[in-house]
Amino acid sequence: MATRVSVSASTERELLTARDFLDRLEPGRHADLIDGEVFRHSPVSIRQADLLNFLDRLLGSYIDRHGLGRLYREVVAVKLSGRNVFLPDLAFYRASRLEAVKPTHLEGAPDLVVEVLSPRTAERDVGPKFAEYEQHGVEEYWVLDPETLAHRFYRRDGDELVEYAHGEKRIASEVVTGFFVLRSWLNPQALPKLDTAIEALAT
């Protein structure tokens, strides 16, 4: 059941539980539940879509080829806690954690999350969502900016997510064993051919 809280004497706000949110979430409607409040996703830019599509196909094919687990797009909800449910752009779960896959959502933090920023969602992706992912055990968090190309990569160090590979040309994942991207691959206006990138990963 939703909870009503008072912001002031004349203003109330409705805070949803994860169950409320998942029950109301309709196919094709993308939104996050952050601390009980619903934040709807805005339509993505072409740059954002192109970069996300490339990474989805590249990472997905690598995971499938090596039998490492499952990769999900932003159409699948990830329940982190009683009032936090996110729809990350990409969410990877190791093969050893497939008990997280429920009929209507994913239960618990992914091992790797990739978010491709948009102007409307950037503040949430690097603010409250970052903090929740950190608190709930995400091992790696990649934040990609298709406009400025100021991509940042975070890896768990104890209780915190700390930046790694700052300014490096090659970014390797510890979570997806053997997988890497070149920074030059992450420019949505100059994406490599998928076959070329897949071949590079195979050498």
The 8 nearest C-alpha neighbors of each residue, nearest first, counted from 0:
[[1, 19, 2, 16, 15, 18, 14, 17],
 [2, 0, 15, 14, 16, 13, 3, 19],
 [1, 3, 14, 13, 15, 4, 0, 16],
 [4, 2, 13, 12, 14, 11, 1, 5],
 [3, 5, 12, 11, 13, 2, 6, 14],
 [6, 4, 11, 7, 10, 12, 8, 3],
 [5, 7, 10, 11, 4, 12, 8, 9],
 [8, 6, 10, 5, 9, 11, 4, 12],
 [7, 9, 10, 5, 6, 11, 4, 12],
 [8, 10, 7, 11, 6, 5, 12, 4],
 [11, 9, 7, 6, 5, 8, 12, 4],
 [12, 10, 5, 4, 6, 3, 13, 9],
 [11, 13, 4, 3, 5, 14, 6, 10],
 [12, 14, 3, 2, 1, 15, 4, 11],
 [15, 13, 35, 2, 36, 1, 3, 12],
 [16, 14, 1, 35, 19, 20, 2, 13],
 [15, 17, 82, 19, 18, 81, 35, 1],
 [16, 18, 82, 20, 81, 19, 21, 84],
 [17, 19, 21, 16, 20, 22, 81, 15],
 [20, 18, 16, 22, 17, 21, 15, 23],
 [19, 21, 17, 23, 22, 18, 24, 15],
 [20, 22, 24, 18, 23, 19, 17, 103],
 [21, 23, 19, 20, 24, 18, 25, 17],
 [24, 22, 20, 21, 25, 19, 18, 26],
 [25, 23, 21, 22, 20, 28, 26, 29],
 [24, 26, 28, 23, 27, 22, 29, 21],
 [27, 25, 28, 24, 74, 29, 75, 23],
 [26, 28, 29, 25, 74, 24, 30, 73],
 [29, 27, 25, 26, 30, 24, 39, 40],
 [30, 28, 40, 39, 27, 74, 86, 31],
 [31, 29, 39, 40, 38, 28, 37, 86],
 [32, 30, 85, 38, 37, 84, 86, 33],
 [31, 33, 37, 84, 83, 36, 35, 85],
 [34, 32, 83, 36, 35, 31, 37, 82],
 [35, 33, 82, 83, 36, 32, 14, 15],
 [34, 36, 14, 15, 82, 33, 32, 16],
 [37, 35, 33, 32, 14, 34, 15, 38],
 [36, 38, 32, 31, 39, 33, 30, 35],
 [39, 37, 31, 30, 32, 36, 40, 33],
 [38, 40, 30, 29, 31, 37, 41, 28],
 [41, 39, 30, 29, 38, 42, 120, 31],
 [40, 42, 43, 39, 119, 120, 117, 29],
 [43, 41, 40, 44, 117, 119, 29, 45],
 [42, 44, 47, 41, 48, 45, 117, 46],
 [45, 43, 47, 46, 48, 42, 117, 49],
 [44, 46, 48, 47, 49, 43, 50, 187],
 [47, 45, 49, 44, 187, 48, 145, 50],
 [46, 48, 44, 50, 45, 49, 145, 43],
 [47, 49, 45, 51, 46, 50, 52, 44],
 [50, 48, 52, 46, 51, 47, 187, 45],
 [51, 49, 187, 53, 47, 52, 48, 46],
 [50, 52, 48, 54, 53, 49, 55, 47],
 [51, 53, 55, 49, 50, 54, 48, 56],
 [52, 54, 50, 56, 51, 55, 57, 49],
 [55, 53, 57, 51, 56, 52, 58, 50],
 [54, 56, 52, 58, 53, 59, 57, 51],
 [55, 57, 59, 53, 54, 58, 60, 52],
 [58, 56, 54, 60, 59, 55, 53, 61],
 [59, 57, 61, 55, 60, 56, 54, 62],
 [58, 60, 56, 62, 61, 57, 55, 63],
 [59, 61, 63, 57, 58, 62, 56, 64],
 [62, 60, 58, 64, 59, 63, 65, 57],
 [63, 61, 67, 59, 65, 60, 64, 66],
 [62, 64, 66, 60, 61, 65, 59, 67],
 [65, 63, 61, 62, 66, 60, 67, 59],
 [64, 66, 62, 63, 67, 61, 68, 60],
 [65, 67, 63, 64, 62, 68, 94, 61],
 [68, 66, 62, 65, 94, 93, 63, 69],
 [69, 67, 94, 93, 92, 66, 62, 70],
 [70, 68, 92, 91, 71, 93, 94, 62],
 [69, 71, 91, 90, 59, 92, 89, 72],
 [72, 70, 90, 89, 91, 75, 69, 73],
 [73, 71, 89, 88, 74, 75, 90, 70],
 [72, 74, 88, 86, 87, 75, 89, 71],
 [73, 75, 72, 86, 76, 29, 27, 71],
 [76, 74, 73, 86, 104, 72, 71, 77],
 [77, 75, 86, 104, 85, 105, 78, 84],
 [76, 78, 105, 85, 84, 104, 86, 106],
 [79, 77, 84, 106, 107, 80, 105, 83],
 [78, 80, 107, 83, 84, 108, 77, 106],
 [81, 79, 83, 82, 78, 84, 17, 107],
 [80, 82, 17, 16, 83, 79, 18, 78],
 [83, 81, 35, 16, 17, 34, 80, 15],
 [84, 82, 33, 32, 80, 34, 79, 81],
 [83, 85, 78, 32, 77, 79, 31, 17],
 [86, 84, 31, 77, 76, 87, 32, 83],
 [85, 87, 76, 73, 75, 77, 31, 88],
 [88, 86, 73, 89, 85, 90, 114, 112],
 [87, 89, 73, 114, 72, 113, 86, 115],
 [90, 88, 72, 113, 87, 71, 112, 73],
 [89, 91, 112, 71, 70, 109, 111, 87],
 [92, 90, 70, 111, 109, 69, 110, 71],
 [93, 91, 109, 110, 69, 68, 96, 94],
 [92, 94, 68, 95, 96, 67, 91, 69],
 [93, 95, 68, 96, 67, 97, 92, 69],
 [94, 96, 93, 97, 68, 98, 92, 67],
 [97, 95, 98, 94, 93, 99, 92, 68],
 [96, 98, 99, 100, 94, 95, 92, 93],
 [97, 99, 100, 96, 101, 95, 106, 105],
 [100, 98, 106, 97, 105, 96, 101, 107],
 [99, 101, 105, 98, 97, 106, 104, 102],
 [102, 100, 104, 103, 105, 99, 106, 98],
 [101, 103, 104, 100, 105, 99, 106, 75],
 [104, 102, 101, 105, 76, 21, 75, 100],
 [105, 103, 76, 101, 77, 102, 75, 106],
 [104, 106, 77, 100, 99, 101, 78, 76],
 [107, 105, 99, 78, 77, 104, 100, 79],
 [108, 106, 79, 78, 99, 105, 109, 77],
 [107, 109, 137, 79, 135, 136, 110, 132],
 [110, 108, 92, 111, 91, 90, 137, 112],
 [109, 111, 138, 137, 92, 91, 139, 108],
 [112, 110, 139, 91, 109, 90, 140, 138],
 [111, 113, 90, 140, 89, 141, 109, 139],
 [114, 112, 141, 89, 140, 88, 142, 90],
 [113, 115, 142, 88, 116, 143, 87, 141],
 [116, 114, 143, 144, 142, 47, 113, 51],
 [117, 115, 121, 144, 143, 114, 120, 118],
 [116, 118, 120, 119, 121, 43, 115, 47],
 [119, 117, 121, 120, 116, 122, 146, 41],
 [118, 120, 117, 121, 41, 122, 40, 116],
 [119, 121, 117, 123, 122, 118, 124, 116],
 [122, 120, 124, 116, 123, 118, 117, 119],
 [121, 123, 125, 124, 120, 126, 119, 118],
 [122, 124, 126, 121, 120, 125, 127, 128],
 [125, 123, 121, 128, 122, 126, 129, 120],
 [124, 126, 129, 123, 122, 121, 128, 127],
 [125, 127, 123, 129, 128, 124, 122, 130],
 [128, 126, 130, 129, 123, 131, 125, 124],
 [127, 129, 131, 124, 130, 126, 123, 132],
 [128, 130, 125, 132, 126, 127, 131, 124],
 [131, 129, 133, 127, 128, 132, 134, 126],
 [132, 130, 134, 128, 133, 129, 135, 127],
 [131, 133, 129, 135, 137, 134, 130, 128],
 [132, 134, 130, 131, 135, 136, 137, 160],
 [135, 133, 131, 132, 136, 130, 158, 159],
 [136, 134, 132, 133, 108, 131, 137, 79],
 [135, 137, 133, 134, 138, 108, 132, 110],
 [138, 136, 110, 132, 108, 139, 109, 133],
 [139, 137, 155, 110, 154, 111, 136, 140],
 [138, 140, 154, 111, 153, 137, 155, 112],
 [141, 139, 112, 153, 111, 113, 152, 142],
 [140, 142, 152, 113, 151, 153, 112, 114],
 [143, 141, 114, 151, 150, 115, 113, 152],
 [144, 142, 150, 115, 116, 114, 145, 141],
 [143, 145, 148, 116, 146, 150, 149, 147],
 [146, 144, 148, 47, 46, 147, 143, 187],
 [145, 147, 144, 148, 46, 149, 47, 117],
 [146, 148, 149, 144, 145, 150, 143, 186],
 [149, 147, 144, 145, 150, 146, 186, 143],
 [150, 148, 147, 144, 151, 143, 145, 146],
 [151, 149, 143, 148, 144, 142, 152, 141],
 [152, 150, 142, 141, 143, 149, 153, 162],
 [151, 153, 141, 162, 163, 140, 142, 164],
 [154, 152, 162, 161, 140, 160, 139, 163],
 [155, 153, 139, 160, 161, 138, 162, 156],
 [156, 154, 160, 138, 159, 157, 161, 139],
 [155, 157, 159, 160, 158, 161, 154, 138],
 [156, 158, 159, 155, 160, 161, 154, 136],
 [157, 159, 156, 155, 160, 133, 134, 136],
 [160, 158, 156, 155, 157, 133, 161, 134],
 [159, 161, 155, 154, 153, 133, 156, 162],
 [162, 160, 153, 154, 159, 155, 156, 163],
 [161, 163, 153, 152, 154, 160, 151, 165],
 [162, 164, 165, 152, 153, 161, 154, 151],
 [165, 163, 167, 170, 166, 152, 162, 169],
 [166, 164, 163, 167, 151, 162, 152, 150],
 [165, 167, 164, 168, 182, 151, 150, 163],
 [168, 166, 164, 165, 169, 170, 182, 181],
 [167, 169, 182, 181, 166, 170, 183, 164],
 [170, 168, 181, 167, 180, 182, 171, 179],
 [171, 169, 180, 179, 164, 181, 168, 172],
 [172, 170, 179, 178, 169, 180, 173, 177],
 [171, 173, 174, 175, 178, 179, 176, 170],
 [172, 174, 176, 175, 171, 177, 178, 139],
 [173, 175, 172, 176, 110, 111, 138, 139],
 [176, 174, 172, 178, 173, 177, 67, 62],
 [175, 177, 178, 173, 174, 172, 67, 171],
 [178, 176, 175, 179, 172, 171, 173, 200],
 [179, 177, 176, 175, 172, 171, 200, 180],
 [180, 178, 171, 170, 172, 177, 181, 169],
 [179, 181, 170, 169, 182, 171, 184, 178],
 [180, 182, 169, 183, 184, 168, 170, 179],
 [181, 183, 168, 184, 185, 169, 180, 170],
 [182, 184, 181, 185, 186, 168, 190, 189],
 [185, 183, 182, 181, 190, 186, 191, 180],
 [186, 184, 182, 183, 187, 190, 50, 181],
 [185, 187, 189, 188, 184, 190, 183, 148],
 [186, 188, 50, 190, 46, 189, 49, 185],
 [189, 187, 186, 190, 46, 49, 50, 185],
 [190, 188, 186, 187, 191, 184, 185, 183],
 [189, 191, 187, 184, 186, 188, 192, 185],
 [192, 190, 184, 193, 189, 196, 195, 194],
 [191, 193, 195, 194, 196, 190, 197, 53],
 [192, 194, 196, 195, 197, 191, 57, 53],
 [195, 193, 197, 192, 196, 198, 191, 199],
 [196, 194, 198, 192, 193, 197, 199, 191],
 [195, 197, 199, 193, 198, 194, 200, 192],
 [198, 196, 194, 200, 199, 195, 193, 201],
 [197, 199, 201, 195, 200, 196, 194, 202],
 [200, 198, 196, 201, 197, 202, 195, 194],
 [199, 201, 197, 198, 202, 196, 178, 179],
 [200, 202, 198, 199, 197, 196, 61, 177],
 [201, 199, 200, 198, 197, 196, 177, 195]]
